[in-house]
Amino acid sequence: VMSVTIVALVASIAGFSRMYRGMHHLSDVVAGAILGLASVLVTRAILLRTAACRPEERELLEEGGEAPACS
């Protein structure tokens, strides 16, 4: 939780500083934040699906509910 907070804070400061210096507009920073969040969610979904297909990592998914089907 602490690392997520630090990363979010650094990203927010970087976005604000780029707007302050006139390098980007608010829409640029918001679009970047949305794309960054989307890439994190897609990567998380891929890693969870991969872990569900490996028997040795199945116990890590116990808390998250039902595992997706493997192809």
PDB file of N, CA, C and O in Angstrom:
ATOM      1  N   VAL A   1       0.833  -1.187   0.000  1.00  0.00           N
ATOM      2  CA  VAL A   1       0.000   0.000   0.000  1.00  0.00           C
ATOM      3  C   VAL A   1       0.878   1.252   0.000  1.00  0.00           C
ATOM      4  O   VAL A   1       0.567   2.230  -0.679  1.00  0.00           O
ATOM      5  N   MET A   2       1.959   1.220   0.750  1.00  0.00           N
ATOM      6  CA  MET A   2       2.852   2.377   0.833  1.00  0.00           C
ATOM      7  C   MET A   2       3.507   2.660  -0.524  1.00  0.00           C
ATOM      8  O   MET A   2       3.628   3.819  -0.920  1.00  0.00           O
ATOM      9  N   SER A   3       3.923   1.624  -1.227  1.00  0.00           N
ATOM     10  CA  SER A   3       4.569   1.834  -2.523  1.00  0.00           C
ATOM     11  C   SER A   3       3.589   2.399  -3.547  1.00  0.00           C
ATOM     12  O   SER A   3       3.968   3.237  -4.365  1.00  0.00           O
ATOM     13  N   VAL A   4       2.333   1.950  -3.512  1.00  0.00           N
ATOM     14  CA  VAL A   4       1.323   2.478  -4.430  1.00  0.00           C
ATOM     15  C   VAL A   4       1.089   3.960  -4.151  1.00  0.00           C
ATOM     16  O   VAL A   4       0.944   4.754  -5.080  1.00  0.00           O
ATOM     17  N   THR A   5       1.052   4.326  -2.883  1.00  0.00           N
ATOM     18  CA  THR A   5       0.871   5.725  -2.505  1.00  0.00           C
ATOM     19  C   THR A   5       2.027   6.586  -2.982  1.00  0.00           C
ATOM     20  O   THR A   5       1.816   7.686  -3.493  1.00  0.00           O
ATOM     21  N   ILE A   6       3.235   6.096  -2.819  1.00  0.00           N
ATOM     22  CA  ILE A   6       4.417   6.852  -3.247  1.00  0.00           C
ATOM     23  C   ILE A   6       4.426   7.027  -4.760  1.00  0.00           C
ATOM     24  O   ILE A   6       4.693   8.120  -5.258  1.00  0.00           O
ATOM     25  N   VAL A   7       4.137   5.957  -5.490  1.00  0.00           N
ATOM     26  CA  VAL A   7       4.114   6.035  -6.957  1.00  0.00           C
ATOM     27  C   VAL A   7       3.032   6.995  -7.432  1.00  0.00           C
ATOM     28  O   VAL A   7       3.262   7.785  -8.347  1.00  0.00           O
ATOM     29  N   ALA A   8       1.859   6.933  -6.822  1.00  0.00           N
ATOM     30  CA  ALA A   8       0.776   7.849  -7.199  1.00  0.00           C
ATOM     31  C   ALA A   8       1.155   9.293  -6.902  1.00  0.00           C
ATOM     32  O   ALA A   8       0.839  10.188  -7.685  1.00  0.00           O
ATOM     33  N   LEU A   9       1.820   9.526  -5.792  1.00  0.00           N
ATOM     34  CA  LEU A   9       2.254  10.873  -5.431  1.00  0.00           C
ATOM     35  C   LEU A   9       3.290  11.412  -6.414  1.00  0.00           C
ATOM     36  O   LEU A   9       3.204  12.564  -6.839  1.00  0.00           O
ATOM     37  N   VAL A  10       4.258  10.591  -6.771  1.00  0.00           N
ATOM     38  CA  VAL A  10       5.295  11.015  -7.727  1.00  0.00           C
ATOM     39  C   VAL A  10       4.671  11.308  -9.088  1.00  0.00           C
ATOM     40  O   VAL A  10       5.021  12.300  -9.727  1.00  0.00           O
ATOM     41  N   ALA A  11       3.755  10.460  -9.536  1.00  0.00           N
ATOM     42  CA  ALA A  11       3.094  10.676 -10.829  1.00  0.00           C
ATOM     43  C   ALA A  11       2.262  11.961 -10.803  1.00  0.00           C
ATOM     44  O   ALA A  11       2.242  12.711 -11.779  1.00  0.00           O
ATOM     45  N   SER A  12       1.586  12.208  -9.698  1.00  0.00           N
ATOM     46  CA  SER A  12       0.786  13.433  -9.569  1.00  0.00           C
ATOM     47  C   SER A  12       1.668  14.675  -9.589  1.00  0.00           C
ATOM     48  O   SER A  12       1.335  15.664 -10.242  1.00  0.00           O
ATOM     49  N   ILE A  13       2.774  14.629  -8.886  1.00  0.00           N
ATOM     50  CA  ILE A  13       3.695  15.766  -8.855  1.00  0.00           C
ATOM     51  C   ILE A  13       4.281  16.008 -10.242  1.00  0.00           C
ATOM     52  O   ILE A  13       4.405  17.154 -10.673  1.00  0.00           O
ATOM     53  N   ALA A  14       4.641  14.932 -10.944  1.00  0.00           N
ATOM     54  CA  ALA A  14       5.195  15.087 -12.293  1.00  0.00           C
ATOM     55  C   ALA A  14       4.158  15.695 -13.234  1.00  0.00           C
ATOM     56  O   ALA A  14       4.486  16.579 -14.026  1.00  0.00           O
ATOM     57  N   GLY A  15       2.913  15.231 -13.155  1.00  0.00           N
ATOM     58  CA  GLY A  15       1.856  15.791 -13.998  1.00  0.00           C
ATOM     59  C   GLY A  15       1.615  17.251 -13.696  1.00  0.00           C
ATOM     60  O   GLY A  15       1.479  18.062 -14.612  1.00  0.00           O
ATOM     61  N   PHE A  16       1.559  17.602 -12.406  1.00  0.00           N
ATOM     62  CA  PHE A  16       1.351  18.999 -12.025  1.00  0.00           C
ATOM     63  C   PHE A  16       2.506  19.876 -12.490  1.00  0.00           C
ATOM     64  O   PHE A  16       2.284  20.981 -12.987  1.00  0.00           O
ATOM     65  N   SER A  17       3.737  19.395 -12.335  1.00  0.00           N
ATOM     66  CA  SER A  17       4.886  20.213 -12.726  1.00  0.00           C
ATOM     67  C   SER A  17       4.925  20.445 -14.238  1.00  0.00           C
ATOM     68  O   SER A  17       5.340  21.511 -14.693  1.00  0.00           O
ATOM     69  N   ARG A  18       4.498  19.463 -15.003  1.00  0.00           N
ATOM     70  CA  ARG A  18       4.467  19.651 -16.465  1.00  0.00           C
ATOM     71  C   ARG A  18       3.392  20.652 -16.874  1.00  0.00           C
ATOM     72  O   ARG A  18       3.578  21.408 -17.828  1.00  0.00           O
ATOM     73  N   MET A  19       2.275  20.662 -16.164  1.00  0.00           N
ATOM     74  CA  MET A  19       1.246  21.670 -16.449  1.00  0.00           C
ATOM     75  C   MET A  19       1.727  23.051 -16.004  1.00  0.00           C
ATOM     76  O   MET A  19       1.502  24.038 -16.704  1.00  0.00           O
ATOM     77  N   TYR A  20       2.380  23.127 -14.859  1.00  0.00           N
ATOM     78  CA  TYR A  20       2.877  24.383 -14.323  1.00  0.00           C
ATOM     79  C   TYR A  20       3.885  25.038 -15.269  1.00  0.00           C
ATOM     80  O   TYR A  20       3.874  26.255 -15.459  1.00  0.00           O
ATOM     81  N   ARG A  21       4.750  24.219 -15.855  1.00  0.00           N
ATOM     82  CA  ARG A  21       5.769  24.747 -16.764  1.00  0.00           C
ATOM     83  C   ARG A  21       5.248  24.963 -18.176  1.00  0.00           C
ATOM     84  O   ARG A  21       5.975  25.466 -19.032  1.00  0.00           O
ATOM     85  N   GLY A  22       4.001  24.590 -18.430  1.00  0.00           N
ATOM     86  CA  GLY A  22       3.410  24.817 -19.741  1.00  0.00           C
ATOM     87  C   GLY A  22       3.755  23.769 -20.780  1.00  0.00           C
ATOM     88  O   GLY A  22       3.546  23.987 -21.974  1.00  0.00           O
ATOM     89  N   MET A  23       4.271  22.651 -20.350  1.00  0.00           N
ATOM     90  CA  MET A  23       4.655  21.590 -21.284  1.00  0.00           C
ATOM     91  C   MET A  23       3.460  20.751 -21.724  1.00  0.00           C
ATOM     92  O   MET A  23       3.458  20.184 -22.816  1.00  0.00           O
ATOM     93  N   HIS A  24       2.426  20.676 -20.850  1.00  0.00           N
ATOM     94  CA  HIS A  24       1.231  19.887 -21.144  1.00  0.00           C
ATOM     95  C   HIS A  24       0.001  20.606 -20.624  1.00  0.00           C
ATOM     96  O   HIS A  24       0.079  21.470 -19.750  1.00  0.00           O
ATOM     97  N   HIS A  25      -1.140  20.225 -21.188  1.00  0.00           N
ATOM     98  CA  HIS A  25      -2.428  20.726 -20.715  1.00  0.00           C
ATOM     99  C   HIS A  25      -3.021  19.689 -19.764  1.00  0.00           C
ATOM    100  O   HIS A  25      -2.533  18.563 -19.668  1.00  0.00           O
ATOM    101  N   LEU A  26      -4.082  20.092 -19.064  1.00  0.00           N
ATOM    102  CA  LEU A  26      -4.747  19.181 -18.131  1.00  0.00           C
ATOM    103  C   LEU A  26      -5.227  17.921 -18.842  1.00  0.00           C
ATOM    104  O   LEU A  26      -5.122  16.823 -18.297  1.00  0.00           O
ATOM    105  N   SER A  27      -5.751  18.072 -20.050  1.00  0.00           N
ATOM    106  CA  SER A  27      -6.246  16.903 -20.788  1.00  0.00           C
ATOM    107  C   SER A  27      -5.125  15.910 -21.087  1.00  0.00           C
ATOM    108  O   SER A  27      -5.361  14.702 -21.088  1.00  0.00           O
ATOM    109  N   ASP A  28      -3.912  16.395 -21.339  1.00  0.00           N
ATOM    110  CA  ASP A  28      -2.770  15.505 -21.572  1.00  0.00           C
ATOM    111  C   ASP A  28      -2.454  14.687 -20.326  1.00  0.00           C
ATOM    112  O   ASP A  28      -2.217  13.482 -20.404  1.00  0.00           O
ATOM    113  N   VAL A  29      -2.454  15.355 -19.180  1.00  0.00           N
ATOM    114  CA  VAL A  29      -2.121  14.689 -17.926  1.00  0.00           C
ATOM    115  C   VAL A  29      -3.202  13.676 -17.545  1.00  0.00           C
ATOM    116  O   VAL A  29      -2.891  12.572 -17.098  1.00  0.00           O
ATOM    117  N   VAL A  30      -4.464  14.048 -17.722  1.00  0.00           N
ATOM    118  CA  VAL A  30      -5.558  13.126 -17.408  1.00  0.00           C
ATOM    119  C   VAL A  30      -5.527  11.917 -18.343  1.00  0.00           C
ATOM    120  O   VAL A  30      -5.713  10.784 -17.899  1.00  0.00           O
ATOM    121  N   ALA A  31      -5.293  12.153 -19.625  1.00  0.00           N
ATOM    122  CA  ALA A  31      -5.215  11.035 -20.574  1.00  0.00           C
ATOM    123  C   ALA A  31      -4.045  10.110 -20.230  1.00  0.00           C
ATOM    124  O   ALA A  31      -4.173   8.890 -20.325  1.00  0.00           O
ATOM    125  N   GLY A  32      -2.922  10.677 -19.836  1.00  0.00           N
ATOM    126  CA  GLY A  32      -1.776   9.862 -19.427  1.00  0.00           C
ATOM    127  C   GLY A  32      -2.082   9.024 -18.196  1.00  0.00           C
ATOM    128  O   GLY A  32      -1.678   7.865 -18.106  1.00  0.00           O
ATOM    129  N   ALA A  33      -2.800   9.621 -17.244  1.00  0.00           N
ATOM    130  CA  ALA A  33      -3.170   8.887 -16.038  1.00  0.00           C
ATOM    131  C   ALA A  33      -4.120   7.743 -16.374  1.00  0.00           C
ATOM    132  O   ALA A  33      -3.986   6.646 -15.833  1.00  0.00           O
ATOM    133  N   ILE A  34      -5.069   7.988 -17.254  1.00  0.00           N
ATOM    134  CA  ILE A  34      -6.015   6.942 -17.657  1.00  0.00           C
ATOM    135  C   ILE A  34      -5.296   5.814 -18.394  1.00  0.00           C
ATOM    136  O   ILE A  34      -5.560   4.638 -18.140  1.00  0.00           O
ATOM    137  N   LEU A  35      -4.394   6.165 -19.301  1.00  0.00           N
ATOM    138  CA  LEU A  35      -3.637   5.136 -20.024  1.00  0.00           C
ATOM    139  C   LEU A  35      -2.741   4.337 -19.082  1.00  0.00           C
ATOM    140  O   LEU A  35      -2.610   3.121 -19.227  1.00  0.00           O
ATOM    141  N   GLY A  36      -2.124   5.019 -18.117  1.00  0.00           N
ATOM    142  CA  GLY A  36      -1.285   4.325 -17.142  1.00  0.00           C
ATOM    143  C   GLY A  36      -2.092   3.354 -16.299  1.00  0.00           C
ATOM    144  O   GLY A  36      -1.668   2.221 -16.072  1.00  0.00           O
ATOM    145  N   LEU A  37      -3.258   3.797 -15.833  1.00  0.00           N
ATOM    146  CA  LEU A  37      -4.117   2.926 -15.041  1.00  0.00           C
ATOM    147  C   LEU A  37      -4.611   1.740 -15.866  1.00  0.00           C
ATOM    148  O   LEU A  37      -4.658   0.614 -15.372  1.00  0.00           O
ATOM    149  N   ALA A  38      -4.977   1.990 -17.113  1.00  0.00           N
ATOM    150  CA  ALA A  38      -5.432   0.901 -17.983  1.00  0.00           C
ATOM    151  C   ALA A  38      -4.325  -0.129 -18.195  1.00  0.00           C
ATOM    152  O   ALA A  38      -4.593  -1.330 -18.192  1.00  0.00           O
ATOM    153  N   SER A  39      -3.087   0.326 -18.377  1.00  0.00           N
ATOM    154  CA  SER A  39      -1.991  -0.614 -18.590  1.00  0.00           C
ATOM    155  C   SER A  39      -1.719  -1.440 -17.335  1.00  0.00           C
ATOM    156  O   SER A  39      -1.382  -2.619 -17.435  1.00  0.00           O
ATOM    157  N   VAL A  40      -1.860  -0.836 -16.158  1.00  0.00           N
ATOM    158  CA  VAL A  40      -1.685  -1.576 -14.908  1.00  0.00           C
ATOM    159  C   VAL A  40      -2.778  -2.635 -14.767  1.00  0.00           C
ATOM    160  O   VAL A  40      -2.494  -3.768 -14.378  1.00  0.00           O
ATOM    161  N   LEU A  41      -4.012  -2.279 -15.078  1.00  0.00           N
ATOM    162  CA  LEU A  41      -5.115  -3.233 -14.947  1.00  0.00           C
ATOM    163  C   LEU A  41      -4.986  -4.393 -15.940  1.00  0.00           C
ATOM    164  O   LEU A  41      -5.255  -5.541 -15.588  1.00  0.00           O
ATOM    165  N   VAL A  42      -4.580  -4.099 -17.169  1.00  0.00           N
ATOM    166  CA  VAL A  42      -4.395  -5.163 -18.173  1.00  0.00           C
ATOM    167  C   VAL A  42      -3.257  -6.090 -17.751  1.00  0.00           C
ATOM    168  O   VAL A  42      -3.379  -7.310 -17.854  1.00  0.00           O
ATOM    169  N   THR A  43      -2.159  -5.516 -17.280  1.00  0.00           N
ATOM    170  CA  THR A  43      -1.026  -6.328 -16.836  1.00  0.00           C
ATOM    171  C   THR A  43      -1.414  -7.206 -15.654  1.00  0.00           C
ATOM    172  O   THR A  43      -1.035  -8.375 -15.593  1.00  0.00           O
ATOM    173  N   ARG A  44      -2.171  -6.642 -14.714  1.00  0.00           N
ATOM    174  CA  ARG A  44      -2.633  -7.412 -13.552  1.00  0.00           C
ATOM    175  C   ARG A  44      -3.518  -8.576 -13.998  1.00  0.00           C
ATOM    176  O   ARG A  44      -3.380  -9.691 -13.494  1.00  0.00           O
ATOM    177  N   ALA A  45      -4.420  -8.319 -14.936  1.00  0.00           N
ATOM    178  CA  ALA A  45      -5.305  -9.386 -15.422  1.00  0.00           C
ATOM    179  C   ALA A  45      -4.500 -10.498 -16.097  1.00  0.00           C
ATOM    180  O   ALA A  45      -4.785 -11.680 -15.904  1.00  0.00           O
ATOM    181  N   ILE A  46      -3.512 -10.122 -16.877  1.00  0.00           N
ATOM    182  CA  ILE A  46      -2.676 -11.123 -17.556  1.00  0.00           C
ATOM    183  C   ILE A  46      -1.902 -11.949 -16.540  1.00  0.00           C
ATOM    184  O   ILE A  46      -1.835 -13.173 -16.654  1.00  0.00           O
ATOM    185  N   LEU A  47      -1.314 -11.282 -15.543  1.00  0.00           N
ATOM    186  CA  LEU A  47      -0.539 -12.009 -14.540  1.00  0.00           C
ATOM    187  C   LEU A  47      -1.423 -12.930 -13.696  1.00  0.00           C
ATOM    188  O   LEU A  47      -1.010 -14.041 -13.363  1.00  0.00           O
ATOM    189  N   LEU A  48      -2.629 -12.486 -13.347  1.00  0.00           N
ATOM    190  CA  LEU A  48      -3.529 -13.342 -12.578  1.00  0.00           C
ATOM    191  C   LEU A  48      -3.962 -14.546 -13.390  1.00  0.00           C
ATOM    192  O   LEU A  48      -4.061 -15.650 -12.856  1.00  0.00           O
ATOM    193  N   ARG A  49      -4.221 -14.348 -14.674  1.00  0.00           N
ATOM    194  CA  ARG A  49      -4.615 -15.479 -15.525  1.00  0.00           C
ATOM    195  C   ARG A  49      -3.457 -16.465 -15.666  1.00  0.00           C
ATOM    196  O   ARG A  49      -3.671 -17.677 -15.632  1.00  0.00           O
ATOM    197  N   THR A  50      -2.252 -15.964 -15.822  1.00  0.00           N
ATOM    198  CA  THR A  50      -1.083 -16.832 -15.936  1.00  0.00           C
ATOM    199  C   THR A  50      -0.855 -17.599 -14.641  1.00  0.00           C
ATOM    200  O   THR A  50      -0.555 -18.792 -14.669  1.00  0.00           O
ATOM    201  N   ALA A  51      -0.997 -16.918 -13.503  1.00  0.00           N
ATOM    202  CA  ALA A  51      -0.807 -17.581 -12.211  1.00  0.00           C
ATOM    203  C   ALA A  51      -1.866 -18.644 -11.969  1.00  0.00           C
ATOM    204  O   ALA A  51      -1.584 -19.667 -11.346  1.00  0.00           O
ATOM    205  N   ALA A  52      -3.083 -18.415 -12.452  1.00  0.00           N
ATOM    206  CA  ALA A  52      -4.166 -19.382 -12.262  1.00  0.00           C
ATOM    207  C   ALA A  52      -3.899 -20.660 -13.047  1.00  0.00           C
ATOM    208  O   ALA A  52      -4.395 -21.724 -12.676  1.00  0.00           O
ATOM    209  N   CYS A  53      -3.142 -20.574 -14.100  1.00  0.00           N
ATOM    210  CA  CYS A  53      -2.860 -21.738 -14.938  1.00  0.00           C
ATOM    211  C   CYS A  53      -1.670 -22.549 -14.430  1.00  0.00           C
ATOM    212  O   CYS A  53      -1.380 -23.626 -14.951  1.00  0.00           O
ATOM    213  N   ARG A  54      -0.988 -22.034 -13.419  1.00  0.00           N
ATOM    214  CA  ARG A  54       0.154 -22.740 -12.854  1.00  0.00           C
ATOM    215  C   ARG A  54      -0.245 -23.326 -11.506  1.00  0.00           C
ATOM    216  O   ARG A  54      -0.634 -22.583 -10.605  1.00  0.00           O
ATOM    217  N   PRO A  55      -0.156 -24.627 -11.356  1.00  0.00           N
ATOM    218  CA  PRO A  55      -0.583 -25.262 -10.101  1.00  0.00           C
ATOM    219  C   PRO A  55       0.188 -24.749  -8.878  1.00  0.00           C
ATOM    220  O   PRO A  55      -0.393 -24.615  -7.801  1.00  0.00           O
ATOM    221  N   GLU A  56       1.471 -24.463  -9.028  1.00  0.00           N
ATOM    222  CA  GLU A  56       2.275 -24.035  -7.887  1.00  0.00           C
ATOM    223  C   GLU A  56       1.914 -22.624  -7.404  1.00  0.00           C
ATOM    224  O   GLU A  56       2.273 -22.242  -6.290  1.00  0.00           O
ATOM    225  N   GLU A  57       1.204 -21.850  -8.237  1.00  0.00           N
ATOM    226  CA  GLU A  57       0.823 -20.496  -7.850  1.00  0.00           C
ATOM    227  C   GLU A  57      -0.668 -20.373  -7.538  1.00  0.00           C
ATOM    228  O   GLU A  57      -1.151 -19.277  -7.257  1.00  0.00           O
ATOM    229  N   ARG A  58      -1.383 -21.462  -7.584  1.00  0.00           N
ATOM    230  CA  ARG A  58      -2.826 -21.428  -7.359  1.00  0.00           C
ATOM    231  C   ARG A  58      -3.191 -20.958  -5.949  1.00  0.00           C
ATOM    232  O   ARG A  58      -4.214 -20.300  -5.763  1.00  0.00           O
ATOM    233  N   GLU A  59      -2.369 -21.289  -4.962  1.00  0.00           N
ATOM    234  CA  GLU A  59      -2.683 -20.888  -3.588  1.00  0.00           C
ATOM    235  C   GLU A  59      -2.595 -19.379  -3.397  1.00  0.00           C
ATOM    236  O   GLU A  59      -3.204 -18.842  -2.471  1.00  0.00           O
ATOM    237  N   LEU A  60      -1.856 -18.693  -4.246  1.00  0.00           N
ATOM    238  CA  LEU A  60      -1.780 -17.237  -4.158  1.00  0.00           C
ATOM    239  C   LEU A  60      -3.100 -16.580  -4.556  1.00  0.00           C
ATOM    240  O   LEU A  60      -3.375 -15.445  -4.166  1.00  0.00           O
ATOM    241  N   LEU A  61      -3.907 -17.286  -5.324  1.00  0.00           N
ATOM    242  CA  LEU A  61      -5.169 -16.735  -5.816  1.00  0.00           C
ATOM    243  C   LEU A  61      -6.359 -17.083  -4.937  1.00  0.00           C
ATOM    244  O   LEU A  61      -7.477 -16.646  -5.209  1.00  0.00           O
ATOM    245  N   GLU A  62      -6.134 -17.863  -3.885  1.00  0.00           N
ATOM    246  CA  GLU A  62      -7.224 -18.325  -3.039  1.00  0.00           C
ATOM    247  C   GLU A  62      -8.070 -17.175  -2.520  1.00  0.00           C
ATOM    248  O   GLU A  62      -9.293 -17.295  -2.458  1.00  0.00           O
ATOM    249  N   GLU A  63      -7.457 -16.079  -2.150  1.00  0.00           N
ATOM    250  CA  GLU A  63      -8.198 -14.959  -1.576  1.00  0.00           C
ATOM    251  C   GLU A  63      -9.001 -14.201  -2.607  1.00  0.00           C
ATOM    252  O   GLU A  63      -9.959 -13.517  -2.247  1.00  0.00           O
ATOM    253  N   GLY A  64      -8.643 -14.297  -3.899  1.00  0.00           N
ATOM    254  CA  GLY A  64      -9.308 -13.524  -4.932  1.00  0.00           C
ATOM    255  C   GLY A  64     -10.550 -14.165  -5.509  1.00  0.00           C
ATOM    256  O   GLY A  64     -11.192 -13.558  -6.366  1.00  0.00           O
ATOM    257  N   GLY A  65     -10.913 -15.326  -5.095  1.00  0.00           N
ATOM    258  CA  GLY A  65     -12.119 -15.976  -5.611  1.00  0.00           C
ATOM    259  C   GLY A  65     -11.807 -16.988  -6.680  1.00  0.00           C
ATOM    260  O   GLY A  65     -10.753 -17.623  -6.654  1.00  0.00           O
ATOM    261  N   GLU A  66     -12.712 -17.143  -7.615  1.00  0.00           N
ATOM    262  CA  GLU A  66     -12.601 -18.151  -8.653  1.00  0.00           C
ATOM    263  C   GLU A  66     -11.553 -17.766  -9.691  1.00  0.00           C
ATOM    264  O   GLU A  66     -11.503 -16.622 -10.142  1.00  0.00           O
ATOM    265  N   ALA A  67     -10.733 -18.713 -10.057  1.00  0.00           N
ATOM    266  CA  ALA A  67      -9.681 -18.473 -11.042  1.00  0.00           C
ATOM    267  C   ALA A  67     -10.254 -18.587 -12.459  1.00  0.00           C
ATOM    268  O   ALA A  67     -11.175 -19.370 -12.693  1.00  0.00           O
ATOM    269  N   PRO A  68      -9.713 -17.810 -13.401  1.00  0.00           N
ATOM    270  CA  PRO A  68     -10.191 -17.904 -14.783  1.00  0.00           C
ATOM    271  C   PRO A  68      -9.766 -19.224 -15.425  1.00  0.00           C
ATOM    272  O   PRO A  68      -8.804 -19.857 -14.989  1.00  0.00           O
ATOM    273  N   ALA A  69     -10.492 -19.629 -16.464  1.00  0.00           N
ATOM    274  CA  ALA A  69     -10.186 -20.872 -17.165  1.00  0.00           C
ATOM    275  C   ALA A  69      -8.903 -20.723 -17.966  1.00  0.00           C
ATOM    276  O   ALA A  69      -8.646 -19.670 -18.551  1.00  0.00           O
ATOM    277  N   CYS A  70      -8.100 -21.778 -17.991  1.00  0.00           N
ATOM    278  CA  CYS A  70      -6.860 -21.762 -18.768  1.00  0.00           C
ATOM    279  C   CYS A  70      -7.146 -22.228 -20.186  1.00  0.00           C
ATOM    280  O   CYS A  70      -8.023 -23.059 -20.422  1.00  0.00           O
ATOM    281  N   SER A  71      -6.392 -21.677 -21.119  1.00  0.00           N
ATOM    282  CA  SER A  71      -6.597 -22.082 -22.517  1.00  0.00           C
ATOM    283  C   SER A  71      -5.544 -23.075 -22.947  1.00  0.00           C
ATOM    284  O   SER A  71      -5.555 -23.530 -24.091  1.00  0.00           O
TER     285      SER A  71
END
